[in-house]
Amino acid sequence: MQTPRNCFLLSTAALIVACEPSPVALPEPDPRVIAIHEQSVFVDMHAHPSRFHRRNIEGITAEEIDLYRRSTMDMVVANISSDMAYDGGYVNRDGTEIEKGRYRPVPGETYALSADRLARLQTTFDLGYAVHADTPDTVLEARRQNQVAVMPALEGADALEGDIGKVQEMFENGLRLIQLIHFRNNELGHTQTWPYSPGGLTEFGGEVVREANRLGLIIDLAHANEETIADVLALSRHPVIFSHGGVRELTDHDRAVTDEQIRAIAQSGGIIGIWPHGRHISTVAEMVDYIEHVIRVGGIDHVGIGSDLRGVSSYVEGFENANFHAIAVELIERGYNDEDVGKVMGGNFFRVWETVSQVR
């Protein structure tokens, strides 16, 4: 079977093929959005561009980076799901496909897998496809050069394998954001994802929070359960984020934050990222309803966008092929001014990063 250009095989067994968007798929940019972008940094808070962490490729493809560029997105947070060593669904460098299932990796395997994916991101930078978002100033310079910046991130800190020294090691290798929990309970805390698992931040999880604060790593609470979120908020000296999900008042989806959590994250100075997941909402307008709910509860300074691009199976109508402009247009048509639209589109995330990174 020949796979079309910009497409990749997700499963040889099921012959499931996923495609990156066609270069001609995006509509013409709205001039109102272009004007706002000239004054604001646009950021996707959570994505898996090109599914680089699961495919046997050298890094993020040039086509995927160009998609973000044409969407006037200045920066994308590229996530490595480090717990994939436990559940499979990825391809090794030698071409071996690790099918979905339950595994018990040998010591060192989970870290090595994530370190390899960090190296793949470095290849993306070395090839000149994107710029490493290692500091806020680097992103601002990349933006002036019409380049997209990519921030390496861990989705689930399973890669640490209980070793606090690995936090600094991964930071030195380019990591700038750490999501503590993903789809399984780990050495740091407990997962939010169904079935709900009771229990909060562990002793090692507390060490990681303190070390992230020391280094200037952004802490992401997405996928963490209520107790773990509360424990991190009580401990962290810096703003934290919840990069991608919905809001509990408007959905019964397990990946959603309560109004109490929205207020607590906002009080930390942090932000909640709303995603365009088509499993529980159907249109960009509904997605903006979620954004407006966060604004009402937590304030305009505490909301952003985390697309989970290439990480979920479906997206809302209007966001096809990563049409971030559609979100900005909906906000404009609801009466939000240029400054506030810019905050939602990425300015809030960038402010949090500037605050967190000042410790260094």
N, C-alpha and C positions, 0 to 999 in steps of 0.2 A: 504493500500500500504506500503510495506517495503522498506525503503530507503537504498541503498547500503552503505557499510562502506566508509567513506571519502566523502559522498554526503549529501546534505541537500535540503530541500524543500523550494523553493523561494516563491511559491504561491500555497496554497491549492486549490484555485479556478481553476487555470489553470494547476495544477499538473506539474509545471515546476521544474525540479531538476537540481541543479548545483553540480559538483563534484570537490573535491580537487584532485590534480594529484596522480596517483599511485606511490608508493614508488620506482617502478622500471622504471619509465618513462624517467628519465634523462640519456643522454649519458655519457660515461666516460669523466671525466674532461680532458681538454687539458693541457698537462704539461707546455706549455708556459704560460697559464693563471695562473696555480698554482704557477709558479715562480714569476709572477707579484704580485699575492696576498700575497706572503710572505713579500713583501715590502710596500704594500698599503692596506688601509682600503676600503672594498667594501660596498657600501651603496645603498639601494633602497630608494629614496627620497620621495616616495608617494605610499602607498598601503592600502588595507583593508583586511589584512590576515584573512582567515576563515570567512570573512564578520561578524566578531565578534560583530560589532556595530548594525547589523540588525537581526541576528539570536538569538534565545533563548538558548545561550550557556554560559558557565562560563567564557570563554576567548578564546584566540587563541589556536587552537588544537596543540598537540604535533607533529602530522603529517605535519602540515603547517610549523612549526618551523624547522622541519627536512628537508623540501624542501629547505628552505633558507640555512641551514647548508650545504647540499649536493651541493648547487650552489655556495659554498664558499662566501656567502654574510654575512658580519659581523653584519650588522645592517639594520633594516627596520623601516621606519617611518609609524606607524599604525594610520590611520585617523578615527576619529569619525565625521560623517557628521551630525552636530548638527541641520541643517535645516530639518532633516527627521521628526522632530516633526510637521512640516507644510505640508509635502507631503506624509507621511505614508511610507509603504513598509518595515515595521519592525515588530518584535515580542516582546511583553512585557515579563517580567519574569514570569507572571502568565500563559503564553501560548497564550494570546490573540493576534491574528494577526491583525495589523493595515494595512488595504489595501491602495494601492496607491490612492491618491485623494488630495483634498484641505481641510486643517483643520486650525482652529485658536486655538492653544493651550492656555490653561489658564496660567496666570502669574506663573512662577516658573517651569512649565512643561518642557520647553526646556532645562533649566539648569539641572533639575533633571535627565532627560534622558541622557545627556552627562556625568554627574557625575557618573551615574550608569555604563556607558561604561568605564570610567576611572577605576572604581572599578574592572571591569572585567579584564582589563589589569593587575591590581595588582594581581588578582588571578593567571593569567598566570605566573607572577614572583614568587608568593608564592609556586606554584606547581613545580617550578624549570624548567619549559619548556624553559624559556628565562630570560634574565637579563634586568632590567630596565635601559635604556640609559638615566640616569639623568645627567651625566657629560661625557666629552670626555675620561677622565681617566678610567671611569667604562667600557666603550666600549673596550678600549685597553686591560684591564685586562680580560674581557670576551673573547676577541679574543685569548688571550694566553691560555685560558682554553677550546678553541674550542666551545664556547657558542655563541648563537645569541643574540644580544641586540635589544630591541624594544623601540623606542621613541614614547611616546604618543603625539598625535597631534589632533587639531580641524580642520575640513574642514568646514569652515564657522563659524564665531564667533557669530552666533545667540544665542548660549547658554549663552552669557553674559547678554542678555536681557537689555542692556543699563546700566548695573551696573559695573562701573570701578573696584570696589572692588573684583569682581569675577575673574579678571585676576590673581591677586596674589593668590587667593584661589585655583584656578585650577593649578597654578604653584606649589603651595605647595603640591597638590595632584598628582603631577607627570608630568603635561603638560610641553612640551619643545618646541613646535612649534605651531604657530597659523596662519592658513589661514583665512584671513579676510572675504572673500566672497565665497559663493558656488553658488547654483542655484537660489537664490532670492536676491533682494535688501534687505539689513538689516539696522540696526542702525549705521553701520560703513561706508557703501558705496554702490557701484552699480556693478551689475554683467556684465561679458563679454559675458556670454552665450546667444545665440539667444533666443528671440528677444533682440537686443541691447538696453540697458537702459542708457540714458545720465545722467550725474551727477558724481561728484567725491567723495572724502573722506569727511565724515561728521565731525562735531565738536567732536562727541563722538569717531569717528574713529581716529581722531588725538590724543585724549587722550589715546586710546588703543595702538597706535604706540609708544607714549612716554613711556607708562608703560611697554610695551614689551622690549623696549630698556633698561629701568632701571633694569628689572629683568633678562635680558639675554635670552629672548624668541626669537627664529627665527621667522621672519615674512615672510609669503608665499603670493605671489601676484596672484597665479593661480586662475582663474575664475573672477578676477577683470577686470573692463573695463578700457579703455585707460586713462580716467581722474583720476580714483582712483589710478591706477598704478603711474601716474605722480605725484600725490599729495603725495603718500607715499614715493616715491624716494626723493622728495624735503624735506621731514620732517625727515625721519629716519636717525639717527646718525650711524647706523650699516648696514652692507651688508644685502640685502634681496634676497629671492629666488623666482623663478617661478617654482614650483616643477614638473609640468607635463603638456605637451602639444606639439604642433608642431610649425612650423615656417611659417609665412604668405607668404613668398616668394615662398614656395613650395606647399602650400595647401590653399584652400578657407574655410577650417574648421574653425568654430568660435572660437575654443580653440587653438589659435596660437598667437605667438608674432611677432611683426614687427621688422625689422632691427633696427629701432630707439629705440625700447624697449630693444632689446638685448644689444645694446651699452650702454644704460642708466643703466641697471642692472649690466652689467660688470663694468662700472665706479664706481658703489657703492661697488664693491668688491664681488658682488653676483654671482649667477649661474642660468642657465636655465636647467630644467630637460626635456629631450625628452622621450616621451612615445611610447610603441610598439602597439598602438591602431590600430586594423585591419580595422577600418572604413574608413581610408583615406590613409593608406599605406598597402602594402601586404607582405613585406619581411624584414628581419633584415637588409639586404643591404640598402633598402630604409630608414630605421630608421637611419642607420649610415650616409646616405646622409644628413639627418636633423642635426645630430650631427656635421658633417663637416661644414655645413652652419653656425652654431653657432660659431664654431672655427674660420672660416674666418672673421666673423663680429665682434665677441667679444673677441676671444682668447681662447687658450686651457685651461686656468684656470677658465673658466666660463661656463662649461657645465657638465651635469651629467645625471643620469637615474632616471626617476620616472615611475615605471611600471603601477601604478593604478591597481595592481593585485587584483582581485575579485571586481573591481569597474566598469569594462567595459565588454561588451558582447563578444568581439572577440579580438584576438591578431595577430600580424604578423606571417607569416609562419617562422618557425625557433625559435620562442620564446615559443612554446608550452610547457606547464608545467614549465613555468618560467625558461627557459634556458638562464640565464644571461651570461653564458660563450660564447654563440654564438655571443653576441655583442662584447665581448673582442676579440674573434678570428677574427671577421671582421675588427676590428681596427688594429690588428696586421698584417693582410694580406694586409692592405692598406699602411703599412709602418710606422705606429706610433711606437715610441720606448716604452720601458717598463714604464718609468716614466709617459709619457703622457697617456698611456692606464690606468694606475693606477689612474690618476687624474679624468678621465671620469667615471671610475667604482666606484668612491666614494671619492677619495682623495680630490676633490674640495669641496664637501659638508662638509666633516669633517673639512677642513680648515675654512670654513665659521662658522661652529658651534664653533670651538675653539675661533675664533675672537669674536663672539657674547657673548659667555659665560664668557669671561674674565672680563666683567663689574662687576661681582658679587664678 
